[in-house]
Amino acid sequence: MEWLRNNMNKFKKPVYEPIMMVLRVTNEKYSLHLENAIGNQELEAFVCEDQQDMNVLMNALRKDLNLHKINVVHSAPSPNDHMAFKDPNLQGVTVGKVFLDEVLSDDCPLAVRKHLCKKKHLHMIPVFDRDPGACANIRKYYVGKKRFEVSMSRYSNRTSKSVDSLESEQIKYLEINTVKDASIGELENEIEELKGQIKGHTDKIAKNSSFINRKKDEEKGLQNVIDDLEAQLNQVDAIEKKIFNLVTQIKQMKSGEDITKLKEKAVSDRIVAVKELAKANQQLLKLVAESNAKAVKFELNETLIAQIHQ
């Protein structure tokens, strides 16, 4: 959004920030119905009144800002839109109702209103006080926190009705956009409260980032210990191979050689090799002990951090 505000001069006609930012509701009790009917993907979309502007913004989002999941739509308002997207006349229905396009505030841009009626059919989706029964030309409607959808069979004129509960759904976008009859002071207080919420989230992000960095440093130190252990194990392996070669060499010596001297040389070489092996084992045990101490410290740190977060 900051990029758009700083680059409005690149566009020929009005370009609107994501729908969730410009959409306001006249009565907050319809916010949940409106969000459910529109959907998250559409609420996050930008709206352009010019086709070329749409392409410019799309390229900027994809290439410059690396936002591949954000949509940009084209919607050009016209004088006859109010006739094209007129609420249906529900004759004979005595149940209280309101269509979702009627709960949009008057300051909703016409291009945004047209797009939502054209794609999401807000002008055809009512919210009833109670179940109205069969209603002609109505394929979706709400009663309280329930969504009803009516479908017709391809092979007959029979209809079926499905019901989904919205009890578990939470308002994500439109709650703070509800039009309220409030004083300037109340609105300023609300702004300060929202700023406080932003600061709380920012502090939590910084804290978690610091925690992650510490974990990475600890893992790096532990990896260095593991690398040292592997190096010592390689040295031990090399010494064992040397002992094996010495034994093989003894077996292959000529039979006429002085056996006593041969035994003395073999014993001497074996003593040297065993001393080297013992020294390597002592180094290995020391490194393992240091590694275990660091691992225990690592686990204690994790436990302490978990307790703090609780």
N, C-alpha and C positions, 0 to 999 in steps of 0.2 A: 504493500500500500504506500509506503514511503517513496518507493521508486515512482509509482504512478503520480503522486502529488508533486514530485519534483520534475516530472516530464510531461505534464499536461499539454505543453506547447507542441508536442509531436503529433497530436491528434486533431482531426478536422471537426469532429462533433463530440458531444458529451460522452465520457467514459465513466462508468459507475464502479465504485469499489464493490467488493464481494456483497452479494445480496443480503447476507446476514448483517452487514454493517449499515445498509440503507433502509432495511425493512423494519417498520415499527407497527405494533399492534395496539388497537384502541382499547382492548380489554384483555388483560393478562390471562384470563381463564381459557382463551383460545390459542395461547402460544404453543401448547403441546400439540394440539390438532394441526396447527399450521406447519410446525416443524416436521411432523410425521408425514403430512401430505406432500411437502416439498422435497424432503430428503436432504441429507448432509452434503452430498456432492453438488447439488444445485445451489444450496445456500452459500457455498464457498466460491461460486462462479462470479466472474466479472461480466458486466453487460456493456456492450458498445452499440451506439446507434448507427455507426458506419461500418460497412463490411471491411474496408481497407484498414480502418483503425483496429478492428478485431485481429487482423493478420499481424499488424505491427505489435500489438500487445501480446499476442500468442508467441511470437518469436522472442520477444524480450523475456517472457516468463520461462520459456523452454531453454533458450541459449544463454542468456545473460544471468538469470536468477536461478536456473536449474530447478524450476518448479514444474515438474512434468505432470503432476496429478491435478493441478488447478485448471479449471475450464474457463474459456472465454466464449460468450454467446453473442449473437447479433440480434438486436430487436429494435426496429424502427417504428415508433408510434405514429398513428394516423388518426384523423378526425373521426373516423367511423368505428374505432375500436370499441366504444361503449355499446354499439349495436351488435358487433360480431361476438362479443363476450358478455351477453346479457344473461342474467340469472333466469333459470327456467321457472315457469309459472306452475306451481304445485297446487292445482285446484283440488279442493276436497280435503287437503291436509290441514288439520286443526292444531297439530302439535307445534309448539313454539320452535322457531328455527332461525338460523342466520347462516348465510353463505360465507365461505372463507375469504372471498375477495372483498366482502363488506367490512371485515375486521382490520383491513390494511388502513393505515393512517392516510390522511389526505396529502401528506407531503411525500408519499411514495412516488418515485419517478414513473412516468407513464410507460417508459420503455421496459422497466422492471415489471410493472403490473401486467403489461401485455404478454411478456415472456412467460410469466407464471400462469396466466390464464390459458395461453396457447399450449404450453407443454404439460403443465400440471393440472389444468382444468379447475382452478380454484373456484371459478364462478359456477361450477356444477357440483360442488361438494358442500353440502349443508351440515351444520351441527344442530341436532334436535335435542329438545328437552327430554324426550322419551321416544321409544321406538315407534315410528309412524306406520309400520306395516309396509305394504307394497306401495311404491311410488314410481310412477312412470318417468322414464328418462333419467333416473338416478341410479348410478352404478356404484357409487361410494358415498358413505355418510358416517357421521360419528354420533354416538349417544354417550354422554359422560366420557369415561376413559375406555371406550370400546370402539373399534373400527369395524364397520360392516361393508362388505363388498358383494355385489350381486352380479352373477354371470349367467349367460344364457347358453343353452346347449346348441351345438352346431346342427344337430339332427332333428331337433324339435323346438317348440316354443317354450319349453319348460325352463324355469330359472332356478338357480341354487344360490344360497346365501352363506357366506363364510364370516366368522366373527373372530377378531383378534383383540387381545387385551393390551392396553397401554399402561397398565399399573406399574410395570417395572421400568418404564422409560422416564428419563429425566430431561428437562429443558436445558439445552446446551447453548443456544445462540440468542434466542429472542427475549429472554427474561429481562435483560437489562435494557432492551429496546422498547419496552412497553411505554406507551404514552401515559404520563401521569399528570394529574392536576396538582402541581407542587410549586412552591415558591423557589426563587432563585437560591435562597440560603439552603433550602433542603437539597436542591440539586447539587450545589457546591459541596455540601456535606457528603452526599453520595459519591461524588467524584473523588473526594479525599479518601473515603472508605475503599473505593476500588483501587486507588493508588497504593493504599496500605496492603491490599491483597496482592497486588503485583510485586511489591517489595518482599512480601513473605515468600512468594514463589521464587523470586530471584535469589534470595538468601538461601533457600533450600537447594536450588540448582548449584550455587557456588559451593555449598557444604558438600554436596554429593560429588562434585567434580574434584574437590580436594581429597576426599576419601578414596576416589578411584585412582588418583595419582599416587597416593601413598601405597595402595595395594600393588600398583605396577612396580614401584621402587622395591618393595619387599620381595616380589616375585623375581625381579631381576637379580637381587642379592642371592636368593636361594638358588637360582639357576647357575650363578657363578660357583657356588659350593658344589653343586652337582657336577659341573664341568671339571672341577679339580679332582673330585672322586674318580671320575671316569679316567682322567689322566694317570692317577696312581694305579688304578686297576690295569691299565695298559702296561705300566712298568712291571707290575707283578707278573703279568702274562709273558713279558719279554724275558724275565729272569727264569721262569719255569721252562721256557723253550731252550734257554741256554743250558740248563741242567740236563734236559733231555738230550741235547746235542753232545754234551760231555759223556754221558753214559753210552751213547751210540759210538762215539769215538773210541772209548775203551774197548768195547766189544769187537771193534774192527781192527784193533792193533795186531800186529804180527805175533804169532805164538812164541817166537824165539826171544822176545823182549823180556828183560828182567821183570818178573811178576811182582817182586817186592817193591821195586821202584814205581812200577805202574800203579800198584795199590796206594802207595804213599801219595803219588801225584793226584790220583783220583780223589782220595780222602781230603787232601789239601784244597783241591778245586771245589769239592762239595761243601767244605766248611765256609769258603769264601762266598759261595752262592747262597748258602743258608743264612749267613750274616746279612747279605744284601736283601734277601727276602724278608728277614725279621725286621730290618729297618723300614722297608716299604710297608709292612703290615702295621708298624707303629704309626707311621704317617697316615695310613688309611683310617685307623681307629680314631686318631685325633680329629681328622676331617669329618668322620661320621658323627662323632660326639658334638662337634661344632654345628653340624647340619641339624642334628636333633634339637639342639638348644634353640636354634633360630626357628625351626618348625614349631616348637612349643610356644615360643614368643609370638610367632605369627598367629597361632590358634588363639592364644590369650587375647591378642589385639582384636581379633575378629569377635570373640565373645564379648569383650568390653564395649566395642562399637555397637554390637547388636543390642546390649543392655541400654546404652545411651539412647538409641533410636526408639526403644520401647518407652 
